[in-house]
Amino acid sequence: MRLAAWVCVPPRFLSPTPLSLIFASTILAALSGSVTRADDSPVAAARPRPEATSPDPAIILCPSSCPCPNSWVARTANFRIYWCTSEANIRELAASCERLALGARERWLGDAHPAAWTPFCEVVVHPDTNAYVACVGPGSQTTSGCSSIGLDQGRVVLRRIDFRADALDWNTESLPHELMHVVLADRFSQQRISPWADEGIAMLAESPEKLKRRLTELRRAASHGAIYSLSDLVNVRSRPQLAYRDAFNGQSVALVGLLLDWGTPAQCLDFVAASQQKDWQAALRDVYGERSLELERSLNDSIWTEHAARWARSMTSPTPASAQVAADSAPRTRQ
């Protein structure tokens, strides 16, 4: 039995009750199958393989209790990563997680020296689609990553990302995308962020090539009349129907791109927060001035361009702080 609130994309749109959080935590603590809950305490591991000696203190590797021959837990300031792979691979993933999270938190939340996440973010890399679907739930086989966020009384009480290692782009496209959802929860812990902003901002973490494909799919949807008005888009509260999925994704990222053209990431998030408390025209006026007609016209025009693609990867690219983190935590030796 699984909670529908925790299956793939919908968790970003739903705020679980404290009771459901307890139930979800019970499920996550009891995960079984191809991904065995790893032991992140070196002294508690019964396996003869010793704790890996790290040349840098930022990444600590411990053997896990999984029976496969190369199973590790990587511990960093903000992450616990579970993956059956080589020591070099898990070190590289751990360094990427820290670098991307710090870059996103600095650029979007304005915090160059953020406190460590409590609770930390769990990252579980499943070996194949079957193992991934068994953990994440039905319907997830078409995805390569899934983030789960738990909120309770203004606090983030659960951060978790699941990936499937047999997807070609899981660590280049899904990793920065899903991490962005986790980062945004820090700002929107009182009320879950609106779906258009959550997805639109996360898609900007993808590559220019993938973003251009999304915008091509948007134009195809528009040619069949399956598009949103601006008012309808910002008022979406749940996962859209399949017929409108491409329009929702494309228009969401286009809208975020337009707002970044007008101002800063902080202003974009201010508008998102205000639009959850009042109508979007009033929220826009508070942050950007009287420009509602201009925004509606620009969003309609953006359907037929690839303008939003210019922002791809720019809001998670390394800043001086995150670049230093990457340098400090980069593996010195490879096996």
C-alpha positions in Angstrom: 0.0 0.0 0.0 1.3 3.4 -0.9 0.2 7.0 -0.3 -1.0 8.6 -3.5 0.4 11.9 -2.1 3.9 10.5 -2.5 3.8 9.2 -6.1 6.1 11.0 -8.5 4.9 14.4 -9.7 1.8 14.9 -7.5 3.8 15.2 -4.3 5.0 18.6 -5.4 1.4 19.7 -5.6 -0.1 18.3 -2.4 0.5 19.3 1.2 0.3 16.2 3.4 -1.3 16.3 6.9 0.9 15.4 9.9 -0.8 12.0 10.0 0.0 11.3 6.4 3.6 12.4 7.0 3.9 9.8 9.8 2.5 7.2 7.5 4.8 8.2 4.7 7.8 8.1 7.0 6.8 4.6 8.0 6.6 3.5 4.4 10.0 5.1 3.6 11.6 3.6 6.6 10.4 0.1 5.5 11.5 0.2 1.9 12.6 -3.2 0.7 13.4 -5.0 -2.6 16.3 -4.0 -4.8 17.2 -1.0 -2.6 17.8 -2.1 0.9 17.8 0.7 3.5 21.4 1.4 4.0 23.2 1.8 7.2 25.0 5.1 7.4 27.0 4.2 10.5 30.4 2.7 9.7 30.7 0.9 13.0 27.2 -0.7 12.7 27.9 -2.3 9.3 28.4 -6.0 9.7 30.1 -6.4 6.3 33.9 -6.8 6.3 34.4 -4.1 3.7 35.8 -1.1 5.7 34.7 2.5 5.6 36.3 4.2 2.6 39.1 6.6 3.4 38.3 9.9 1.9 41.0 12.5 1.0 38.5 15.2 1.8 36.2 15.5 4.8 33.2 16.8 2.8 32.2 13.4 1.6 32.1 10.4 4.0 31.6 6.9 2.5 30.2 4.0 4.6 29.4 0.5 3.4 25.7 -0.2 3.4 23.8 -3.3 4.4 22.7 -4.0 0.8 24.0 -7.5 -0.3 25.3 -6.3 -3.7 29.1 -6.1 -3.9 29.4 -2.3 -4.4 26.9 -0.7 -2.1 27.7 2.6 -0.4 26.2 5.4 1.6 27.7 8.8 0.9 27.2 11.4 3.7 27.6 15.1 3.1 26.4 18.2 4.9 23.0 18.1 3.2 22.6 14.6 1.7 22.6 10.9 2.4 23.0 9.1 -0.9 22.3 5.4 -1.4 23.6 3.7 -4.5 25.1 0.3 -5.5 28.0 1.6 -7.6 31.7 2.3 -7.5 33.3 4.5 -4.9 34.3 7.0 -7.6 30.7 7.2 -9.0 29.0 7.9 -5.7 31.7 10.5 -4.8 31.0 12.2 -8.0 27.2 12.2 -7.4 27.6 13.5 -3.9 29.8 16.4 -5.1 27.3 17.2 -7.8 24.4 17.2 -5.3 26.2 19.7 -3.0 27.3 21.9 -5.9 23.9 22.1 -7.6 22.0 22.6 -4.3 24.3 25.4 -3.2 24.2 27.1 -6.5 20.3 27.0 -6.6 20.0 28.1 -3.0 22.3 31.0 -3.6 20.7 32.2 -6.9 17.1 31.6 -6.0 17.1 32.1 -2.2 19.9 34.6 -2.0 21.9 32.6 0.6 25.5 32.1 -0.3 26.2 30.3 3.1 23.0 28.4 3.9 22.6 26.3 6.9 22.8 22.5 6.4 19.4 20.9 5.7 17.6 19.4 8.7 16.4 16.8 7.9 19.0 16.1 5.2 17.9 15.1 1.7 17.9 11.4 1.0 18.9 10.4 -2.6 18.2 6.8 -3.6 19.5 5.6 -7.0 17.5 2.5 -8.1 19.2 0.0 -10.5 16.4 -0.3 -13.0 12.8 0.7 -13.8 11.2 -2.2 -11.9 13.0 -1.3 -8.7 12.1 2.3 -9.2 8.4 1.7 -9.9 8.2 -0.7 -6.9 9.4 2.1 -4.7 7.9 5.2 -6.2 4.6 3.8 -7.4 2.5 3.0 -10.5 2.8 5.4 -13.4 6.4 6.4 -12.6 7.9 4.2 -15.3 7.8 7.2 -17.7 9.9 9.3 -15.4 13.6 9.1 -14.4 13.4 11.0 -11.1 10.9 11.8 -8.4 11.1 14.2 -5.4 9.1 13.9 -2.3 8.6 16.9 0.0 6.9 16.8 3.4 5.7 20.0 5.1 4.3 20.3 8.6 3.5 23.6 10.4 5.9 25.7 8.3 8.8 23.2 8.4 10.2 20.9 5.8 10.1 17.5 7.5 11.0 15.3 4.5 13.4 15.7 1.6 13.8 12.7 -0.7 14.7 12.1 -4.3 14.5 8.8 -6.1 16.2 8.1 -9.4 16.4 5.1 -11.8 19.9 4.4 -13.0 18.8 2.9 -16.3 17.6 6.2 -17.6 20.2 7.9 -19.8 19.7 11.4 -18.5 18.9 10.8 -14.8 22.1 12.5 -13.5 22.3 15.3 -16.1 18.6 16.3 -16.5 16.6 14.8 -13.7 19.1 15.5 -10.9 19.2 19.3 -11.2 15.4 19.4 -11.9 14.4 17.4 -8.9 16.9 19.2 -6.6 15.3 22.5 -7.6 12.0 21.2 -6.2 13.7 20.5 -2.9 15.4 23.9 -2.8 12.2 25.7 -3.4 10.5 24.0 -0.5 12.8 26.1 1.8 11.0 29.3 0.7 7.5 27.7 0.5 7.3 25.7 3.7 4.1 27.4 4.9 2.2 26.8 1.7 3.3 24.5 -1.1 4.5 26.5 -4.1 2.1 26.8 -7.0 2.6 24.0 -9.6 3.4 26.4 -12.5 6.2 28.0 -10.6 7.5 24.7 -9.1 7.7 23.1 -12.5 8.7 26.2 -14.5 11.7 27.0 -12.3 12.7 23.3 -12.1 12.7 23.0 -15.9 15.1 25.9 -16.2 17.7 23.7 -14.5 17.6 21.4 -17.5 19.8 21.6 -20.6 19.0 24.0 -23.4 18.4 21.0 -25.7 15.7 19.5 -23.4 14.1 22.9 -22.8 13.9 23.4 -26.6 12.1 20.1 -26.9 9.6 21.1 -24.3 8.9 24.4 -26.2 8.5 22.4 -29.4 5.9 20.3 -27.6 4.2 23.5 -26.4 3.9 24.7 -30.0 2.4 21.4 -31.1 -0.1 21.6 -28.3 -1.0 25.2 -29.2 -1.6 24.2 -32.8 -4.4 22.0 -31.5 -5.8 24.7 -29.2 -4.7 23.0 -26.0 -3.2 26.0 -24.2 -3.9 27.9 -21.0 -4.8 31.5 -20.5 -2.5 33.3 -18.0 -5.3 33.3 -15.4 -5.9 29.6 -15.8 -2.2 28.7 -15.7 -1.4 30.5 -12.4 -4.5 29.0 -10.8 -3.7 25.3 -11.7 -3.7 23.5 -8.4 -3.2 19.8 -9.4 -1.5 17.8 -12.1 -3.0 18.7 -15.4 -4.7 16.2 -17.7 -2.5 14.5 -20.2 -4.0 16.5 -23.1 -2.7 19.7 -21.5 0.5 18.4 -20.0 2.8 19.8 -22.8 1.1 23.1 -22.7 1.4 23.3 -18.9 5.1 22.5 -19.0 5.9 24.8 -21.8 3.9 27.8 -20.7 5.1 27.4 -17.1 8.8 27.6 -18.1 8.0 30.4 -20.6 6.3 32.4 -17.8 9.2 32.0 -15.4 11.5 33.1 -18.2 9.5 36.3 -18.8 9.5 37.2 -15.1 13.3 36.7 -15.0 13.5 39.1 -18.0 11.7 41.6 -15.9 13.6 41.3 -12.7 15.5 39.1 -10.2 14.8 35.5 -9.0 13.8 37.1 -5.7 11.1 39.2 -7.4 9.9 36.1 -9.3 9.4 34.2 -6.0 7.8 37.3 -4.4 5.3 37.3 -7.2 4.6 33.6 -6.8 4.1 34.0 -3.1 1.8 37.0 -3.5 -0.2 35.3 -6.2 -1.1 32.5 -3.8 -2.6 35.1 -1.4 -4.4 37.4 -4.0 -5.3 37.5 -7.6 -2.3 37.4 -10.0 -3.0 40.9 -11.4 -2.7 42.5 -7.9 0.4 40.3 -7.1 2.0 41.4 -10.4 1.2 45.1 -9.6 2.8 44.8 -6.2 6.1 43.3 -7.6 6.4 44.5 -11.2 4.0 47.4 -11.5 0.9 47.7 -13.8 2.0 45.2 -16.5 -0.7 42.6 -16.6 -1.7 43.2 -20.2 1.9 43.2 -21.3 2.5 39.9 -19.5 -0.5 38.2 -21.1 0.6 39.4 -24.5 4.2 38.3 -24.0 3.1 34.8 -22.8 1.0 34.3 -25.9 3.9 35.4 -28.1 6.3 33.2 -26.3 4.5 30.1 -27.4 6.0 30.5 -30.9 9.5 31.2 -29.8 12.3 29.5 -27.9 13.1 32.6 -25.8 12.8 30.8 -22.5 15.6 28.4 -23.5 18.1 31.3 -23.0 17.7 30.8 -19.2 18.5 27.0 -19.3 21.0 26.0 -16.7 21.8 29.7 -15.9 20.1 29.6 -12.5 22.0 26.6 -11.3 25.3 27.4 -12.8 28.2 27.6 -10.3 28.6 30.8 -8.4 31.9 31.5 -6.7 30.7 29.8 -3.5 29.3 26.7 -5.2 32.3 26.4 -7.5 34.6 26.3 -4.4 32.4 23.6 -2.9 32.8 21.6 -6.1 36.5 22.0 -6.0 36.8 21.1 -2.3 34.7 18.0 -2.6 35.9 16.7 -6.0 37.4 13.2 -5.8 41.2 13.3 -5.7 41.6 9.7 -6.8 39.5 7.4 -9.0 39.1 3.7 -8.7 
